Amino acid sequence: MHNLRVTDLFCGTALAARIEAAEAGLISAATLGARRRGAAGLALPVAGGYGCFAEDGSPMNKVVGLGFGGVPDDWDDVERRLLAHGPVSVELSSLANPAVVALLADRGYRLAGFENVLGRELPADGSAPDVEVRPADEAEVGAWVDVVVDGFAHPDGEGVPSHEDFPRDVVDRAMRDVVAAGAAPYVALRDGEVAGGGSMRMAEGIAQLTGAATAPRHRRRGVQSALLAARLRDAADAGCDVAVVTTAPGSTSQKNVQRSGFHLLYTRAVLTR
């Protein structure tokens, strides 16, 4: 267990490297999960990160974790193999090595958007009294996928418009690939009905909150707060000391997690070629 208090946090390169390594592990593992079900599932190690292509249109199709393991000397090969499947997208932390930024700029990458990485210390408490949250059992995975896909298909409308848009069937498969990568699915119930869902993956003391959504008709009933509280308690019980979540800038999701004690750690720039 790491002795780190997010309330006292200065998010320097050491913490950012730890978070980005967990993110690279998640995306590469989910991409390999896609391969096991028959998709392309290409995961290429590159300078401490991974260049991934799961299948056409997948949210896993990106380069993650760059900037903390030196400047890639095999970028030409990785880029060539990824470009064979379509445009290349790189998610790069604002705390990454500036030499990597220069490399991408010299090769014609353009800025497509941003996402925020927020974190907090564990343990945490709090819940919504009329919302039950628990890990989804095998029979509930289908309902969990349905509510998360439905929630993602109806964004809250606040903040900066997303630079991404994925077909429902692709999101469905990607969520299952995330579970195959070790994320645990959670369901939130109101009056016996599945009202929302989320997931969490734990790696090296970091709890990654890997997406959550609420069915439109159950919004503003404390579902997101309850999903957060349950996952944070489970992460603390498992020995994690830091929880992280990625949100769109200025979104309702960012507002919700900040109310639950999360702090902005850094921003990722999304660069494309």
ROMARSE-391672 format. One record per residue (C-alpha): z, x, y; residue in one letter; residue number from 1. Coordinates in steps of 0.1 Angstrom, whole numbers, plus 2048, in hexadecimal, padded with zeros to 3 digits. Layout:
BEGIN
<pt><z>Z</z><x>X</x><y>Y</y><r>A</r><k>NUM</k></pt>
...
***
This chain:
BEGIN
<pt><z>800</z><x>800</x><y>800</y><r>M</r><k>1</k></pt>
<pt><z>7F6</z><x>80D</x><y>822</y><r>H</r><k>2</k></pt>
<pt><z>80F</z><x>80F</x><y>83E</y><r>N</r><k>3</k></pt>
<pt><z>7FB</z><x>7FF</x><y>85A</y><r>L</r><k>4</k></pt>
<pt><z>806</z><x>7E4</x><y>873</y><r>R</r><k>5</k></pt>
<pt><z>7E9</z><x>7D2</x><y>883</y><r>V</r><k>6</k></pt>
<pt><z>800</z><x>7C6</x><y>89F</y><r>T</r><k>7</k></pt>
<pt><z>803</z><x>7EB</x><y>8A9</y><r>D</r><k>8</k></pt>
<pt><z>7DF</z><x>7F2</x><y>8A0</y><r>L</r><k>9</k></pt>
<pt><z>7C7</z><x>80A</x><y>8B0</y><r>F</r><k>10</k></pt>
<pt><z>7A8</z><x>805</x><y>89C</y><r>C</r><k>11</k></pt>
<pt><z>799</z><x>827</x><y>89A</y><r>G</r><k>12</k></pt>
<pt><z>780</z><x>836</x><y>883</y><r>T</r><k>13</k></pt>
<pt><z>798</z><x>839</x><y>865</y><r>A</r><k>14</k></pt>
<pt><z>7A0</z><x>813</x><y>864</y><r>L</r><k>15</k></pt>
<pt><z>77C</z><x>80A</x><y>86B</y><r>A</r><k>16</k></pt>
<pt><z>770</z><x>821</x><y>84F</y><r>A</r><k>17</k></pt>
<pt><z>788</z><x>810</x><y>837</y><r>R</r><k>18</k></pt>
<pt><z>77C</z><x>7ED</x><y>841</y><r>I</r><k>19</k></pt>
<pt><z>757</z><x>7F7</x><y>840</y><r>E</r><k>20</k></pt>
<pt><z>75C</z><x>807</x><y>81D</y><r>A</r><k>21</k></pt>
<pt><z>76A</z><x>7E6</x><y>811</y><r>A</r><k>22</k></pt>
<pt><z>74D</z><x>7D3</x><y>820</y><r>E</r><k>23</k></pt>
<pt><z>734</z><x>7EA</x><y>810</y><r>A</r><k>24</k></pt>
<pt><z>745</z><x>7E6</x><y>7EF</y><r>G</r><k>25</k></pt>
<pt><z>744</z><x>7C0</x><y>7F2</y><r>L</r><k>26</k></pt>
<pt><z>71F</z><x>7BE</x><y>7FC</y><r>I</r><k>27</k></pt>
<pt><z>713</z><x>7D7</x><y>7E1</y><r>S</r><k>28</k></pt>
<pt><z>728</z><x>7C5</x><y>7C6</y><r>A</r><k>29</k></pt>
<pt><z>71A</z><x>7A3</x><y>7D0</y><r>A</r><k>30</k></pt>
<pt><z>6F7</z><x>7B2</x><y>7D0</y><r>T</r><k>31</k></pt>
<pt><z>6FC</z><x>7BF</x><y>7AC</y><r>L</r><k>32</k></pt>
<pt><z>709</z><x>79D</x><y>7A3</y><r>G</r><k>33</k></pt>
<pt><z>6E7</z><x>78F</x><y>7AF</y><r>A</r><k>34</k></pt>
<pt><z>6D6</z><x>7A8</x><y>798</y><r>R</r><k>35</k></pt>
<pt><z>6EB</z><x>79C</x><y>77A</y><r>R</r><k>36</k></pt>
<pt><z>6DD</z><x>779</x><y>77F</y><r>R</r><k>37</k></pt>
<pt><z>6B9</z><x>787</x><y>780</y><r>G</r><k>38</k></pt>
<pt><z>6B3</z><x>78D</x><y>7A5</y><r>A</r><k>39</k></pt>
<pt><z>6A7</z><x>7AE</x><y>7B3</y><r>A</r><k>40</k></pt>
<pt><z>6CA</z><x>7BA</x><y>7BB</y><r>G</r><k>41</k></pt>
<pt><z>6C3</z><x>7DB</x><y>7CB</y><r>L</r><k>42</k></pt>
<pt><z>6E2</z><x>7EF</x><y>7D7</y><r>A</r><k>43</k></pt>
<pt><z>6DA</z><x>812</x><y>7E4</y><r>L</r><k>44</k></pt>
<pt><z>6F6</z><x>82A</x><y>7ED</y><r>P</r><k>45</k></pt>
<pt><z>6F1</z><x>83A</x><y>80F</y><r>V</r><k>46</k></pt>
<pt><z>70A</z><x>850</x><y>822</y><r>A</r><k>47</k></pt>
<pt><z>729</z><x>83D</x><y>817</y><r>G</r><k>48</k></pt>
<pt><z>719</z><x>81B</x><y>81A</y><r>G</r><k>49</k></pt>
<pt><z>6FE</z><x>807</x><y>808</y><r>Y</r><k>50</k></pt>
<pt><z>6DC</z><x>7FA</x><y>80F</y><r>G</r><k>51</k></pt>
<pt><z>6D9</z><x>7D8</x><y>7FD</y><r>C</r><k>52</k></pt>
<pt><z>6BF</z><x>7BF</x><y>7F4</y><r>F</r><k>53</k></pt>
<pt><z>6CA</z><x>7A2</x><y>7DD</y><r>A</r><k>54</k></pt>
<pt><z>6AD</z><x>78A</x><y>7DF</y><r>E</r><k>55</k></pt>
<pt><z>696</z><x>77B</x><y>7FA</y><r>D</r><k>56</k></pt>
<pt><z>6AA</z><x>76C</x><y>816</y><r>G</r><k>57</k></pt>
<pt><z>6CC</z><x>776</x><y>80A</y><r>S</r><k>58</k></pt>
<pt><z>6E9</z><x>77E</x><y>822</y><r>P</r><k>59</k></pt>
<pt><z>6EF</z><x>79D</x><y>80C</y><r>M</r><k>60</k></pt>
<pt><z>6CE</z><x>7AD</x><y>818</y><r>N</r><k>61</k></pt>
<pt><z>6DC</z><x>7C7</x><y>830</y><r>K</r><k>62</k></pt>
<pt><z>6E9</z><x>7EB</x><y>834</y><r>V</r><k>63</k></pt>
<pt><z>70F</z><x>7EC</x><y>836</y><r>V</r><k>64</k></pt>
<pt><z>729</z><x>807</x><y>83A</y><r>G</r><k>65</k></pt>
<pt><z>714</z><x>821</x><y>84D</y><r>L</r><k>66</k></pt>
<pt><z>723</z><x>838</x><y>867</y><r>G</r><k>67</k></pt>
<pt><z>742</z><x>845</x><y>855</y><r>F</r><k>68</k></pt>
<pt><z>734</z><x>85B</x><y>83A</y><r>G</r><k>69</k></pt>
<pt><z>71D</z><x>872</x><y>84F</y><r>G</r><k>70</k></pt>
<pt><z>6FA</z><x>86D</x><y>85A</y><r>V</r><k>71</k></pt>
<pt><z>6E4</z><x>862</x><y>83C</y><r>P</r><k>72</k></pt>
<pt><z>6CC</z><x>87E</x><y>831</y><r>D</r><k>73</k></pt>
<pt><z>6BA</z><x>866</x><y>819</y><r>D</r><k>74</k></pt>
<pt><z>6B4</z><x>84A</x><y>833</y><r>W</r><k>75</k></pt>
<pt><z>68E</z><x>84D</x><y>82F</y><r>D</r><k>76</k></pt>
<pt><z>690</z><x>844</x><y>80A</y><r>D</r><k>77</k></pt>
<pt><z>6A9</z><x>828</x><y>80E</y><r>V</r><k>78</k></pt>
<pt><z>696</z><x>819</x><y>82B</y><r>E</r><k>79</k></pt>
<pt><z>675</z><x>81B</x><y>819</y><r>R</r><k>80</k></pt>
<pt><z>683</z><x>809</x><y>7FA</y><r>R</r><k>81</k></pt>
<pt><z>693</z><x>7EE</x><y>80F</y><r>L</r><k>82</k></pt>
<pt><z>674</z><x>7E9</x><y>825</y><r>L</r><k>83</k></pt>
<pt><z>661</z><x>7E1</x><y>806</y><r>A</r><k>84</k></pt>
<pt><z>674</z><x>7C0</x><y>804</y><r>H</r><k>85</k></pt>
<pt><z>672</z><x>7B7</x><y>829</y><r>G</r><k>86</k></pt>
<pt><z>683</z><x>7C0</x><y>84A</y><r>P</r><k>87</k></pt>
<pt><z>6A2</z><x>7D7</x><y>849</y><r>V</r><k>88</k></pt>
<pt><z>6C2</z><x>7CB</x><y>859</y><r>S</r><k>89</k></pt>
<pt><z>6DF</z><x>7E3</x><y>860</y><r>V</r><k>90</k></pt>
<pt><z>703</z><x>7D8</x><y>869</y><r>E</r><k>91</k></pt>
<pt><z>712</z><x>7F5</x><y>87C</y><r>L</r><k>92</k></pt>
<pt><z>736</z><x>7F7</x><y>888</y><r>S</r><k>93</k></pt>
<pt><z>73C</z><x>800</x><y>8AD</y><r>S</r><k>94</k></pt>
<pt><z>752</z><x>81C</x><y>89F</y><r>L</r><k>95</k></pt>
<pt><z>737</z><x>82B</x><y>88A</y><r>A</r><k>96</k></pt>
<pt><z>72A</z><x>84F</x><y>88F</y><r>N</r><k>97</k></pt>
<pt><z>714</z><x>84E</x><y>8AE</y><r>P</r><k>98</k></pt>
<pt><z>6FB</z><x>864</x><y>89C</y><r>A</r><k>99</k></pt>
<pt><z>6F3</z><x>847</x><y>885</y><r>V</r><k>100</k></pt>
<pt><z>6EC</z><x>831</x><y>8A4</y><r>V</r><k>101</k></pt>
<pt><z>6D4</z><x>84C</x><y>8B1</y><r>A</r><k>102</k></pt>
<pt><z>6C2</z><x>84E</x><y>88F</y><r>L</r><k>103</k></pt>
<pt><z>6BC</z><x>828</x><y>88E</y><r>L</r><k>104</k></pt>
<pt><z>6B1</z><x>827</x><y>8B2</y><r>A</r><k>105</k></pt>
<pt><z>698</z><x>843</x><y>8AC</y><r>D</r><k>106</k></pt>
<pt><z>68A</z><x>830</x><y>88F</y><r>R</r><k>107</k></pt>
<pt><z>683</z><x>810</x><y>8A3</y><r>G</r><k>108</k></pt>
<pt><z>6A1</z><x>7FA</x><y>89A</y><r>Y</r><k>109</k></pt>
<pt><z>6A8</z><x>7DE</x><y>8B3</y><r>R</r><k>110</k></pt>
<pt><z>6C8</z><x>7CC</x><y>8BA</y><r>L</r><k>111</k></pt>
<pt><z>6C8</z><x>7A9</x><y>8AB</y><r>A</r><k>112</k></pt>
<pt><z>6EC</z><x>79E</x><y>8B0</y><r>G</r><k>113</k></pt>
<pt><z>711</z><x>7A5</x><y>8AC</y><r>F</r><k>114</k></pt>
<pt><z>72E</z><x>79A</x><y>895</y><r>E</r><k>115</k></pt>
<pt><z>753</z><x>7A0</x><y>89B</y><r>N</r><k>116</k></pt>
<pt><z>76B</z><x>7AF</x><y>882</y><r>V</r><k>117</k></pt>
<pt><z>78F</z><x>7A3</x><y>886</y><r>L</r><k>118</k></pt>
<pt><z>7AF</z><x>7AD</x><y>874</y><r>G</r><k>119</k></pt>
<pt><z>7D4</z><x>7A7</x><y>871</y><r>R</r><k>120</k></pt>
<pt><z>7F2</z><x>7B5</x><y>85E</y><r>E</r><k>121</k></pt>
<pt><z>800</z><x>7A4</x><y>840</y><r>L</r><k>122</k></pt>
<pt><z>815</z><x>791</x><y>836</y><r>P</r><k>123</k></pt>
<pt><z>80E</z><x>771</x><y>84A</y><r>A</r><k>124</k></pt>
<pt><z>81A</z><x>74D</x><y>848</y><r>D</r><k>125</k></pt>
<pt><z>810</z><x>72B</x><y>854</y><r>G</r><k>126</k></pt>
<pt><z>7FD</z><x>70E</x><y>845</y><r>S</r><k>127</k></pt>
<pt><z>7F1</z><x>6EA</x><y>84C</y><r>A</r><k>128</k></pt>
<pt><z>80A</z><x>6D2</x><y>83B</y><r>P</r><k>129</k></pt>
<pt><z>7EF</z><x>6B8</x><y>831</y><r>D</r><k>130</k></pt>
<pt><z>7D7</z><x>6D2</x><y>822</y><r>V</r><k>131</k></pt>
<pt><z>7DB</z><x>6E0</x><y>7FF</y><r>E</r><k>132</k></pt>
<pt><z>7CB</z><x>702</x><y>7F8</y><r>V</r><k>133</k></pt>
<pt><z>7C8</z><x>714</x><y>7D7</y><r>R</r><k>134</k></pt>
<pt><z>7B1</z><x>72A</x><y>7C4</y><r>P</r><k>135</k></pt>
<pt><z>794</z><x>717</x><y>7B6</y><r>A</r><k>136</k></pt>
<pt><z>793</z><x>714</x><y>790</y><r>D</r><k>137</k></pt>
<pt><z>773</z><x>718</x><y>77C</y><r>E</r><k>138</k></pt>
<pt><z>76B</z><x>6F3</x><y>77D</y><r>A</r><k>139</k></pt>
<pt><z>76E</z><x>6F3</x><y>7A3</y><r>E</r><k>140</k></pt>
<pt><z>757</z><x>710</x><y>7AB</y><r>V</r><k>141</k></pt>
<pt><z>73A</z><x>6F8</x><y>7B0</y><r>G</r><k>142</k></pt>
<pt><z>74E</z><x>6E2</x><y>7C8</y><r>A</r><k>143</k></pt>
<pt><z>759</z><x>702</x><y>7DB</y><r>W</r><k>144</k></pt>
<pt><z>735</z><x>70E</x><y>7DE</y><r>V</r><k>145</k></pt>
<pt><z>72A</z><x>6EB</x><y>7EA</y><r>D</r><k>146</k></pt>
<pt><z>744</z><x>6E8</x><y>806</y><r>V</r><k>147</k></pt>
<pt><z>73F</z><x>70C</x><y>812</y><r>V</r><k>148</k></pt>
<pt><z>719</z><x>708</x><y>813</y><r>V</r><k>149</k></pt>
<pt><z>71C</z><x>6E6</x><y>824</y><r>D</r><k>150</k></pt>
<pt><z>734</z><x>6F5</x><y>83E</y><r>G</r><k>151</k></pt>
<pt><z>71D</z><x>713</x><y>845</y><r>F</r><k>152</k></pt>
<pt><z>6FF</z><x>6FB</x><y>849</y><r>A</r><k>153</k></pt>
<pt><z>712</z><x>6E9</x><y>865</y><r>H</r><k>154</k></pt>
<pt><z>71F</z><x>704</x><y>87D</y><r>P</r><k>155</k></pt>
<pt><z>739</z><x>6FC</x><y>896</y><r>D</r><k>156</k></pt>
<pt><z>722</z><x>701</x><y>8B4</y><r>G</r><k>157</k></pt>
<pt><z>739</z><x>718</x><y>8C7</y><r>E</r><k>158</k></pt>
<pt><z>733</z><x>73C</x><y>8D1</y><r>G</r><k>159</k></pt>
<pt><z>714</z><x>751</x><y>8CF</y><r>V</r><k>160</k></pt>
<pt><z>6F8</z><x>742</x><y>8B9</y><r>P</r><k>161</k></pt>
<pt><z>6F5</z><x>754</x><y>897</y><r>S</r><k>162</k></pt>
<pt><z>6DA</z><x>76D</x><y>892</y><r>H</r><k>163</k></pt>
<pt><z>6D8</z><x>762</x><y>86E</y><r>E</r><k>164</k></pt>
<pt><z>6CD</z><x>742</x><y>85C</y><r>D</r><k>165</k></pt>
<pt><z>6CC</z><x>73F</x><y>836</y><r>F</r><k>166</k></pt>
<pt><z>6BE</z><x>723</x><y>820</y><r>P</r><k>167</k></pt>
<pt><z>6D9</z><x>70F</x><y>80D</y><r>R</r><k>168</k></pt>
<pt><z>6CE</z><x>71A</x><y>7EB</y><r>D</r><k>169</k></pt>
<pt><z>6D0</z><x>73E</x><y>7F5</y><r>V</r><k>170</k></pt>
<pt><z>6F3</z><x>73A</x><y>803</y><r>V</r><k>171</k></pt>
<pt><z>6FD</z><x>728</x><y>7E3</y><r>D</r><k>172</k></pt>
<pt><z>6F2</z><x>746</x><y>7CE</y><r>R</r><k>173</k></pt>
<pt><z>701</z><x>75F</x><y>7E6</y><r>A</r><k>174</k></pt>
<pt><z>723</z><x>74E</x><y>7E5</y><r>M</r><k>175</k></pt>
<pt><z>723</z><x>750</x><y>7BF</y><r>R</r><k>176</k></pt>
<pt><z>719</z><x>775</x><y>7C2</y><r>D</r><k>177</k></pt>
<pt><z>737</z><x>77B</x><y>7D8</y><r>V</r><k>178</k></pt>
<pt><z>74D</z><x>76C</x><y>7BD</y><r>V</r><k>179</k></pt>
<pt><z>73C</z><x>783</x><y>7A4</y><r>A</r><k>180</k></pt>
<pt><z>745</z><x>7A0</x><y>7BB</y><r>A</r><k>181</k></pt>
<pt><z>76A</z><x>798</x><y>7B7</y><r>G</r><k>182</k></pt>
<pt><z>771</z><x>77F</x><y>7D3</y><r>A</r><k>183</k></pt>
<pt><z>788</z><x>763</x><y>7CA</y><r>A</r><k>184</k></pt>
<pt><z>77D</z><x>740</x><y>7D4</y><r>P</r><k>185</k></pt>
<pt><z>796</z><x>728</x><y>7E4</y><r>Y</r><k>186</k></pt>
<pt><z>794</z><x>703</x><y>7EA</y><r>V</r><k>187</k></pt>
<pt><z>7A6</z><x>6EE</x><y>804</y><r>A</r><k>188</k></pt>
<pt><z>7AD</z><x>6CA</x><y>7FD</y><r>L</r><k>189</k></pt>
<pt><z>7B6</z><x>6AC</x><y>813</y><r>R</r><k>190</k></pt>
<pt><z>7BF</z><x>68B</x><y>802</y><r>D</r><k>191</k></pt>
<pt><z>7B3</z><x>699</x><y>7E1</y><r>G</r><k>192</k></pt>
<pt><z>790</z><x>6A2</x><y>7EF</y><r>E</r><k>193</k></pt>
<pt><z>781</z><x>6C5</x><y>7F2</y><r>V</r><k>194</k></pt>
<pt><z>781</z><x>6C9</x><y>818</y><r>A</r><k>195</k></pt>
<pt><z>77A</z><x>6EE</x><y>81B</y><r>G</r><k>196</k></pt>
<pt><z>776</z><x>70F</x><y>809</y><r>G</r><k>197</k></pt>
<pt><z>77B</z><x>734</x><y>80E</y><r>G</r><k>198</k></pt>
<pt><z>77C</z><x>754</x><y>7FA</y><r>S</r><k>199</k></pt>
<pt><z>78E</z><x>775</x><y>7FB</y><r>M</r><k>200</k></pt>
<pt><z>787</z><x>797</x><y>7EC</y><r>R</r><k>201</k></pt>
<pt><z>7A2</z><x>7B3</x><y>7EB</y><r>M</r><k>202</k></pt>
<pt><z>799</z><x>7D8</x><y>7EA</y><r>A</r><k>203</k></pt>
<pt><z>7AF</z><x>7F6</x><y>7F2</y><r>E</r><k>204</k></pt>
<pt><z>7C9</z><x>7E3</x><y>804</y><r>G</r><k>205</k></pt>
<pt><z>7B1</z><x>7CF</x><y>819</y><r>I</r><k>206</k></pt>
<pt><z>7AD</z><x>7A9</x><y>815</y><r>A</r><k>207</k></pt>
<pt><z>78A</z><x>79F</x><y>81E</y><r>Q</r><k>208</k></pt>
<pt><z>788</z><x>77A</x><y>828</y><r>L</r><k>209</k></pt>
<pt><z>764</z><x>776</x><y>81C</y><r>T</r><k>210</k></pt>
<pt><z>75A</z><x>755</x><y>82C</y><r>G</r><k>211</k></pt>
<pt><z>769</z><x>733</x><y>831</y><r>A</r><k>212</k></pt>
<pt><z>75B</z><x>711</x><y>83B</y><r>A</r><k>213</k></pt>
<pt><z>767</z><x>6ED</x><y>840</y><r>T</r><k>214</k></pt>
<pt><z>754</z><x>6CE</x><y>838</y><r>A</r><k>215</k></pt>
<pt><z>74A</z><x>6BF</x><y>859</y><r>P</r><k>216</k></pt>
<pt><z>75E</z><x>69F</x><y>855</y><r>R</r><k>217</k></pt>
<pt><z>77E</z><x>6B2</x><y>84E</y><r>H</r><k>218</k></pt>
<pt><z>77C</z><x>6C9</x><y>86C</y><r>R</r><k>219</k></pt>
<pt><z>799</z><x>6CC</x><y>885</y><r>R</r><k>220</k></pt>
<pt><z>7B2</z><x>6C3</x><y>86A</y><r>R</r><k>221</k></pt>
<pt><z>7C1</z><x>6E5</x><y>864</y><r>G</r><k>222</k></pt>
<pt><z>7AB</z><x>6EE</x><y>846</y><r>V</r><k>223</k></pt>
<pt><z>7A1</z><x>710</x><y>853</y><r>Q</r><k>224</k></pt>
<pt><z>7C5</z><x>719</x><y>85C</y><r>S</r><k>225</k></pt>
<pt><z>7D1</z><x>70E</x><y>839</y><r>A</r><k>226</k></pt>
<pt><z>7B5</z><x>723</x><y>828</y><r>L</r><k>227</k></pt>
<pt><z>7BF</z><x>741</x><y>83D</y><r>L</r><k>228</k></pt>
<pt><z>7E4</z><x>73E</x><y>836</y><r>A</r><k>229</k></pt>
<pt><z>7E0</z><x>73A</x><y>810</y><r>A</r><k>230</k></pt>
<pt><z>7C9</z><x>758</x><y>80D</y><r>R</r><k>231</k></pt>
<pt><z>7DF</z><x>76E</x><y>823</y><r>L</r><k>232</k></pt>
<pt><z>7FE</z><x>766</x><y>80F</y><r>R</r><k>233</k></pt>
<pt><z>7EC</z><x>76E</x><y>7EE</y><r>D</r><k>234</k></pt>
<pt><z>7DE</z><x>78F</x><y>7FD</y><r>A</r><k>235</k></pt>
<pt><z>801</z><x>799</x><y>808</y><r>A</r><k>236</k></pt>
<pt><z>80F</z><x>791</x><y>7E6</y><r>D</r><k>237</k></pt>
<pt><z>7F4</z><x>7A7</x><y>7D7</y><r>A</r><k>238</k></pt>
<pt><z>7FF</z><x>7C5</x><y>7ED</y><r>G</r><k>239</k></pt>
<pt><z>7E4</z><x>7C4</x><y>808</y><r>C</r><k>240</k></pt>
<pt><z>7EF</z><x>7CF</x><y>82A</y><r>D</r><k>241</k></pt>
<pt><z>7D1</z><x>7C5</x><y>83F</y><r>V</r><k>242</k></pt>
<pt><z>7BB</z><x>7A6</x><y>83F</y><r>A</r><k>243</k></pt>
<pt><z>799</z><x>7A6</x><y>850</y><r>V</r><k>244</k></pt>
<pt><z>780</z><x>78B</x><y>858</y><r>V</r><k>245</k></pt>
<pt><z>75D</z><x>78C</x><y>868</y><r>T</r><k>246</k></pt>
<pt><z>753</z><x>771</x><y>881</y><r>T</r><k>247</k></pt>
<pt><z>737</z><x>769</x><y>899</y><r>A</r><k>248</k></pt>
<pt><z>741</z><x>773</x><y>8BD</y><r>P</r><k>249</k></pt>
<pt><z>752</z><x>757</x><y>8CF</y><r>G</r><k>250</k></pt>
<pt><z>751</z><x>73E</x><y>8B2</y><r>S</r><k>251</k></pt>
<pt><z>76B</z><x>725</x><y>8A7</y><r>T</r><k>252</k></pt>
<pt><z>771</z><x>73B</x><y>889</y><r>S</r><k>253</k></pt>
<pt><z>77B</z><x>757</x><y>8A0</y><r>Q</r><k>254</k></pt>
<pt><z>792</z><x>740</x><y>8B4</y><r>K</r><k>255</k></pt>
<pt><z>7A2</z><x>734</x><y>894</y><r>N</r><k>256</k></pt>
<pt><z>7AA</z><x>756</x><y>886</y><r>V</r><k>257</k></pt>
<pt><z>7B7</z><x>763</x><y>8A7</y><r>Q</r><k>258</k></pt>
<pt><z>7CF</z><x>746</x><y>8A8</y><r>R</r><k>259</k></pt>
<pt><z>7DB</z><x>752</x><y>885</y><r>S</r><k>260</k></pt>
<pt><z>7E3</z><x>775</x><y>892</y><r>G</r><k>261</k></pt>
<pt><z>7C2</z><x>787</x><y>88E</y><r>F</r><k>262</k></pt>
<pt><z>7B7</z><x>7A1</x><y>8A8</y><r>H</r><k>263</k></pt>
<pt><z>794</z><x>7AD</x><y>8B0</y><r>L</r><k>264</k></pt>
<pt><z>790</z><x>7CF</x><y>8A0</y><r>L</r><k>265</k></pt>
<pt><z>76C</z><x>7D8</x><y>8A7</y><r>Y</r><k>266</k></pt>
<pt><z>749</z><x>7C9</x><y>8A9</y><r>T</r><k>267</k></pt>
<pt><z>72C</z><x>7CF</x><y>892</y><r>R</r><k>268</k></pt>
<pt><z>709</z><x>7D2</x><y>8A1</y><r>A</r><k>269</k></pt>
<pt><z>6ED</z><x>7C3</x><y>88C</y><r>V</r><k>270</k></pt>
<pt><z>6CE</z><x>7D8</x><y>88F</y><r>L</r><k>271</k></pt>
<pt><z>6AD</z><x>7D0</x><y>87F</y><r>T</r><k>272</k></pt>
<pt><z>68C</z><x>7E0</x><y>878</y><r>R</r><k>273</k></pt>
***
